[in-house]
Amino acid sequence: MPEAALGLIRDYVFSPPSLITAELQKYWPSISSKQVHDAWSHLTADLWKLDENQITSARKLLEKLGDQVDTWDLDVPEGVVAIGWGMRGIAGKLKDRIVEIALDATCECIVLDVSSLLTCS
């Protein structure tokens, strides 16, 4: 990726990668959205990646955000790790307007027996 393109990503580091990609492709049509996302993730990692362990990192980030977030204790099955949280500023703006709530999750599966394959999505 050209250095000038990386410079633009740095300039727009607080914008979503999809918008950055659209802008970069005006000048460098061969740059892919994956390249932009990878560069953006690398450049922003110091802002959100506070530990190599994803759960520990998320907890540290939520602590760092203090009263900007609410966290909830979740009742989950044994062997499952989950963190419940919400951004107060966003929740306040959406009050009485929420139609649907989405869930984002990372799943790691260990298949011990091919006859009982697990599907993670």
Contacts in CASP RR format, 6 or more apart in sequence:
PFRMAT RR
TARGET T0000
AUTHOR 0000-0000-0000
METHOD contacts of the structure
MODEL  1
MPEAALGLIRDYVFSPPSLITAELQKYWPSISSKQVHDAWSHLTADLWKL
DENQITSARKLLEKLGDQVDTWDLDVPEGVVAIGWGMRGIAGKLKDRIVE
IALDATCECIVLDVSSLLTCS
1 28 0 8 1.000
1 31 0 8 1.000
1 35 0 8 1.000
1 39 0 8 1.000
2 28 0 8 1.000
4 27 0 8 1.000
5 24 0 8 1.000
5 27 0 8 1.000
5 28 0 8 1.000
5 31 0 8 1.000
6 39 0 8 1.000
8 20 0 8 1.000
8 23 0 8 1.000
8 24 0 8 1.000
9 20 0 8 1.000
9 24 0 8 1.000
9 36 0 8 1.000
9 39 0 8 1.000
9 40 0 8 1.000
9 43 0 8 1.000
10 43 0 8 1.000
12 19 0 8 1.000
12 20 0 8 1.000
12 23 0 8 1.000
13 40 0 8 1.000
13 43 0 8 1.000
13 44 0 8 1.000
17 33 0 8 1.000
17 36 0 8 1.000
17 37 0 8 1.000
17 40 0 8 1.000
17 41 0 8 1.000
18 33 0 8 1.000
20 36 0 8 1.000
20 40 0 8 1.000
21 31 0 8 1.000
21 32 0 8 1.000
21 33 0 8 1.000
21 36 0 8 1.000
21 37 0 8 1.000
24 31 0 8 1.000
24 36 0 8 1.000
25 31 0 8 1.000
48 57 0 8 1.000
48 61 0 8 1.000
49 57 0 8 1.000
50 56 0 8 1.000
50 57 0 8 1.000
50 60 0 8 1.000
50 61 0 8 1.000
50 64 0 8 1.000
51 57 0 8 1.000
51 60 0 8 1.000
54 106 0 8 1.000
55 81 0 8 1.000
55 83 0 8 1.000
58 83 0 8 1.000
59 83 0 8 1.000
62 69 0 8 1.000
62 71 0 8 1.000
62 83 0 8 1.000
62 85 0 8 1.000
67 88 0 8 1.000
68 87 0 8 1.000
68 88 0 8 1.000
68 89 0 8 1.000
69 85 0 8 1.000
69 86 0 8 1.000
69 87 0 8 1.000
69 88 0 8 1.000
70 85 0 8 1.000
70 86 0 8 1.000
70 88 0 8 1.000
70 91 0 8 1.000
71 83 0 8 1.000
71 84 0 8 1.000
71 85 0 8 1.000
71 86 0 8 1.000
72 84 0 8 1.000
72 85 0 8 1.000
74 82 0 8 1.000
74 83 0 8 1.000
74 84 0 8 1.000
76 82 0 8 1.000
107 120 0 8 1.000
107 121 0 8 1.000
108 120 0 8 1.000
109 118 0 8 1.000
109 119 0 8 1.000
109 120 0 8 1.000
111 117 0 8 1.000
111 118 0 8 1.000
END
